[in-house]
Structures are given as C-alpha cells and as structure tokens.
C-alpha cells in the first residue's frame, strides 16, 4: 500500500496528538463515557484550564467531540477508532 505525502502527514499528526501523556490519560477516562471538563480535571488531578488546553488539540484531530449543556462542556470520544488506537497501543506497551 503506497502512502501519499498528505496521508503520511495526517498520520504523523495523529500520532503526534497521541504523543502527550496527559492527552492519553484523557482518552483513557473518556473510554468509560462522556465527562465534563471539571470531572476530567478532578480525575487527572489537573486544572480545568490545562485539561481544556489538551482537549482543544484532541478536538482538532477529531479524537474527541464536545457537547455544551448550559455553561458546562462535556466531551466524549469521537468514534470507535479512537478506542481501537488506544487499546492497540496499550496492548503493545504491556506485551511488547
């Protein structure tokens, strides 16, 4: 399978988005289901501002999507591909 330059760039950007431990930890929590920014911050022991910053990057890469309810924003994984990427990566790390 020949990889075009554009697809190679897009794939590198995807892996770059997953190269930050905080973003991977956010994904690990969102696998359980939709969460607010404040719940994510509490679960990760991070500030809401720091979590929001990381979520912005994940949203740009279409790994998560947001839903507003009043003043709160709730996030969920964009689709099952994100779960597969996470699970396969974790399996690789755990089993080599």
C-alpha positions in Angstrom: 0.0 0.0 0.0 1.6 3.2 -1.2 1.2 6.1 1.3 0.7 9.6 -0.2 2.5 12.5 1.3 -0.7 14.0 2.5 -1.8 10.8 4.2 1.7 10.4 5.8 1.4 14.0 7.2 -2.1 13.3 8.6 -1.0 10.1 10.2 2.1 11.7 11.7 -0.2 14.5 13.1 -2.5 11.8 14.6 0.4 10.1 16.3 1.7 13.5 17.5 -1.7 14.2 19.1 -1.3 10.9 21.0 2.3 11.6 22.0 1.4 13.5 25.1 0.8 11.6 28.4 -2.0 14.0 29.5 -3.9 13.5 26.3 -3.6 9.8 26.5 -4.8 9.9 30.1 -7.8 12.0 29.0 -8.6 9.4 26.3 -8.4 6.6 29.0 -11.0 8.3 31.1 -13.3 9.1 28.1 -13.3 5.4 27.2 -15.6 5.0 30.2 -18.1 7.5 28.7 -18.9 11.2 28.4 -17.3 13.5 31.0 -17.3 17.2 31.8 -14.1 19.2 31.8 -14.3 19.6 35.6 -14.7 15.8 36.1 -11.8 15.1 33.8 -9.7 17.7 35.7 -10.6 16.0 39.0 -9.8 12.6 37.7 -6.5 13.6 36.3 -5.5 16.0 39.2 -5.0 18.8 36.6 -6.5 22.2 36.4 -9.6 22.7 34.2 -7.5 25.2 32.1 -4.8 22.6 31.4 -7.4 19.9 30.6 -9.3 22.3 28.3 -6.0 23.1 26.5 -5.3 19.4 25.9 -8.9 18.8 24.8 -8.6 21.6 22.2 -5.8 19.6 20.5 -7.7 16.3 20.7 -10.8 18.0 19.2 -8.8 19.5 16.3 -7.6 16.0 15.5 -11.2 14.7 15.7 -10.4 12.3 18.5 -13.0 13.8 20.8 -16.1 15.8 20.4 -17.8 18.4 22.6 -21.4 19.0 23.7 -22.5 22.1 25.7 -25.1 22.0 28.4 -25.6 25.4 29.9 -22.1 26.6 31.0 -20.6 23.1 31.1 -18.9 21.4 28.3 -19.0 17.6 28.1 -16.6 15.5 26.0 -16.7 12.1 24.5 -14.5 10.1 22.2 -15.3 10.8 18.5 -15.7 7.2 17.4 -14.6 3.6 17.9 -11.4 4.2 16.0 -10.0 6.1 19.0 -10.8 3.2 21.3 -9.0 0.8 18.9 -5.9 3.0 18.6 -5.7 3.4 22.4 -6.3 -0.3 23.1 -3.8 -1.5 20.5 -1.2 0.9 21.7 -1.7 -0.1 25.4 -1.6 -3.8 24.4 1.7 -3.1 22.6 3.2 -1.4 25.6 2.0 -4.1 28.0 3.0 -7.1 25.9 5.8 -5.7 23.7 
